[in-house]
Amino acid sequence: MNDLRIALIQHEILPNNPQHNLDVFAQEIKLASGCDLVILPEVFTTGFCAGARNYAEAVDGRAYEWMARQANALGAVITGSLVVKDGENYFNRMVWMRPDGSHTHYDKRHLFRMAGEHTRYASGNKRVVVEVKGWRVLSLVCYDLRFPVWSRNRGDYDLAIYVANWPSARELHWNRLLQARAIENLSYVAGVNRIGVDEKQQHYGGDSSVYGPDGIELLQAKTANGCFIVQLSAQRLQEYRTVFPAHMDADNFELRD
């Protein structure tokens, strides 16, 4: 397993204007040259808003085609979540697009009931680990961060990614929980959030960040727009798991719906 170069794209998302958001993120993606993986925020075409279903994407529709073009041009995997209508259901879906146009997805399991997300979307029930350049990457979306059992490393991932629209009012939780997930799972963790203000005047402060398996902060974007790049060391991961193999004493459990 070689090192993995990842780009976190943190930006404001305008409500009710998917095309504008796609155009903005396309410009930021161009700055990720040489990266293996580019990560966009949660629902990056619409933002987390009550009317997002009005702009739901079709499977293999406009946003999928846009992601395929970006991934092909950059020669990298691109991921982020979209509001997707699949059959009769709407999902907050984290799409993984490869340069060859093939893709897979993870549907958000934990829906944010405090904003009524559970009344508008169907919940996913499948844990998804994606291979990127030999790295096993766990897919997670926003509210999933609060549920450590779902994030638990069962010896099946090296990097966990949380894409989010996480408000500034709870930024303490965002920062502490990302670090905790890295420490307890002996894995790299990347959290990609948005910035700006939504249609309800709720503020988002960003704080997109990356932590090493020892919990040490490797990147902190704070409140800036931009493309933030960090290289993850495979050697550091393997060495830390060797000298501090806490996973060998982990409790066994069975997850039930």
N, C-alpha and C positions, 0 to 999 in steps of 0.2 A: 504494500500500500504506500503510495507516494503522498506528498503533501497536497493539501486541497486549498485552492485559492478561491475565496468567496467574496461576493459584493453584496452589501446591504443597501438598498435604495430607500431612503426616507424622504418623504415629500408630502406636501399638502395635497388633499384630494377634494376636488370641487363636487358638490352635490348636483345631481341631475345633469351631468355633462360628461358621459363616458368617453366621448371622442377626445375632448380636451385632455382628460386624464391619460388616455392612451398616448397622445402626442407628447405630453410632458415626460412620461416614463420612458418613451422611446429615446428621447434625448439623453436621459440619465443613463440608460443602458449602454449607450455608445461609449461611456466613460469606463466601462468594465472590461475593456480589452485585456485579454490574457487570463481572465477568470474562468474557473470551471463551473461555477454555480452563481446565479444571480437571484436574489431574493427580493420580492416585492411585498408590500404590506397586505393585510387582510382587505378583502373586497375593494381592490385597488381601482376598479373602474367607477365605483359608485360611492364609496364610503359607507359606514355603518349607519344607515338611516331607515326610517319607517317605509319610505317609498322605493327602496332599492329593488324590490321585485318588479317594479314597472320597467326596469332596464335589465331584466334577467337575460343572461346569455344562453344561447342554444348550444348543446354539445356539438363541437366541431364548427361552431359559428364564428362570428366576427372576432371575438376576443381570442378564441383558440387559434384562428388563422394569424392574428397579430402576434401572439406568443410564438407561433411556429416561425414566422418571418424573423423575429428578433433573435430567437435561439439559433437559427440557421446562419444569420449574418454574423453573430458573435462567435459561433462555434462552442456554445456553452448551454448547459441546462438552465432553464428559467422557471421559477416557481413563484406563486402568490395565489391568493384566493379570490374567487369570483362568485357572484350570485348567478347560479345556473338553474335553469328549469330542465329537468330530466323526467320525461313522461308527465305525470300529473303533479309531481313534487318539485319544490324549490329547495336548493341546497346551498349552504355556504361551503363552497368546494375549493380545496387547495389543488390546483392543477400543476402537474410536473411535465413540462414540455422539453423534449430533447431536440438537438439540432436536426435530426432526420425527420422530425414531424410526428414521431410517435409520442404518446403521452399516457400518463396514469393519473390517478387522483385520490385524494382523501377527503371525505365529507366530515365536517366538524361534528364531533360527538357531543360536546357539552354546549348547549345553546343558552345564551345569556337571558335568563328569564326576567331579570330586573328591567330589561328593555323590551320584553315581549318577543324575543327572537324565537322562543320555543313555540309560539303560536303561528309563526309565519313560515318556518322552515322545518324540513324533516331532518332528523338526527342521523348521523352516520353511526355504524357499529363495527367498522372494520379498522383494525390497526394497520397502518401502511408504512412500510420501510422501503425507501428507494435507494438503489445503488447509483452512486455518482463517483466515477473514477476510483472504484474499489472501496469507497467509503459507504457505510450503511447509514442512511439518514432517515430519522423518524419525523413524520409529518404531524404538526400540531397547529391549532388555530386558537389564538386569543384566550378565551375563558378556559380552555383546556389546561392552561398553566396552573390553575388553582387545584388541580386534581392529580396529586402525585402518583396515585396507583396507575392511572392511564398513561402517565409519562415514564413509568418504571422501566429501567433498562433490564431486560431479561436475557442479556448477553446477545442482543440482536441489533444494537446500533452503536455508532461512534460519534454521531452528531445529532442533536435534536434541534429542530427549527420551529419557532413559534412566530407566526405572522399575526399582526394585531392591529386593531383600532382601540388602543388602551388610553383612556382619558387621563389628563394631568391630575385630576382629583385623587387618583389611586396610583400615582407614579411610584410611591414607596413600595407598594405591593409588587408592581412590575419588576422593579430592580432587585428586590430581595428574593423573590421567587425564582427569577431566572438564575441567579447565582446559586440558590439552593438546589435547583434541578441539576446543575452541573456537578456540584459537590456530591450529592447523594447517588448520582448515576455514573460517576467516573467517566464523564463524557464531555465533549465540547457542547456548548449551547449557544445558539444565536437567536436573538429576538429582534424582529423588524416591525417597527411601529410607524404610524403616520404622525404628521404635525398639522397645525392649523386649527381652524374652527369649523364645526359642522353647522347644519341648518338650524339646530337648536341652540346654537352659541356655546356648545360644549367644546372645551379646549383640549388639544392633544399636544403634548410636549415632546414627543419623539422618544429619546433615550434608547434608540436602537443600540444593541450591544452584543458583544461576544465574550463568553467566559471559557476558560480552559477547564480540564477535568479536575483540577485542584481548586477551582473557584476563583482563580486570578482573572481579573478583567483584562481583556486583550484589546477591546475597542469599545468606545462610548461616543455615540454621535451627538448626544445632547439635543439641542433644539434646531440644528441646521438642516436645510434642504441639502440633498446631495447623494452621491454614490460613495460609499465607504468600503474600503477593501482591506481584507486581512487574510493572511496565510496561516492555515492550520497545520501544525506539525504532527505527522504520523508517528515519528519517533518519540516525541514528548508524550503522546497519548499512550503508546505501548509501554514506555518506561514507567510512567506514573501508575498504570494498572499493575505493573510487575512489583514495584516497591511498596504499593499500598493497595493490596488486593481485597478491599472490603467487600467486593461483590461475591467473594467465596463464602461469606457468612450471611448472605442475604436470606430473608425468609421466603419460603415457597408460598405461593397463593394461587387461587383460581379466580379469574375475573368473570362475573356473571352479569348479564343484562338485567 
